[in-house]
């Protein structure tokens, strides 16, 4: 009988698992609400969400401001 090899977890999968674990720890440690004031806009949100929005905005600005040759 042919024995099928067991599926193994690749390095990319281990890295993904580690990043998810780190993200969960980060979120759970930053659950406190903070007040954000931006010009006339005022809101209150969890710190992790504010940081995620800031990261996404920075990524978008960097992505769309690249010079294209």
C-alpha positions in Angstrom: 0.0 0.0 0.0 1.1 3.5 -0.8 1.5 5.6 2.2 0.5 9.3 1.7 2.9 11.7 3.4 1.4 13.7 6.2 1.0 17.4 5.4 3.6 19.5 7.1 3.4 23.0 8.2 5.7 25.2 6.1 7.8 28.1 7.2 5.3 30.6 5.8 2.5 29.0 7.8 4.5 29.1 11.0 5.3 32.8 10.4 1.6 33.5 9.8 0.7 31.7 13.0 3.3 33.7 14.9 2.1 37.0 13.5 -1.5 36.2 14.4 -0.5 35.4 18.0 1.5 38.6 18.2 -1.4 40.6 16.9 -3.8 39.0 19.4 -1.5 39.8 22.3 -1.1 43.4 21.0 -4.9 43.9 20.7 -5.5 42.4 24.2 -2.9 44.7 25.8 -4.3 47.8 24.1 -8.0 47.6 24.9 -8.2 51.0 26.7 -10.2 53.7 25.0 -8.4 56.9 24.0 -9.8 60.2 22.8 -8.7 61.3 19.4 -8.9 64.9 18.2 -8.2 65.8 14.6 -9.1 69.4 13.7 -12.9 69.5 14.3 -13.2 65.7 14.5 -13.4 64.2 18.0 -13.9 60.5 18.8 -13.1 57.8 21.3 -11.9 54.4 20.3 -9.6 51.5 21.5 -5.9 52.3 21.2 -5.3 49.2 19.0 -7.8 50.4 16.5 -6.4 53.9 16.3 -2.9 52.5 15.8 -4.2 50.1 13.1 -5.9 53.0 11.3 -2.7 55.0 11.5 -0.6 52.1 10.1 -3.1 51.6 7.3 -3.0 55.3 6.4 0.8 55.3 6.4 0.9 52.3 4.2 -1.6 53.8 1.8 0.3 57.1 1.6 3.6 55.2 1.0 2.1 52.9 -1.5 0.5 55.6 -3.6 3.3 58.2 -3.3 5.9 56.0 -4.9 7.5 57.2 -8.1 6.8 55.1 -11.1 9.4 55.0 -13.8 
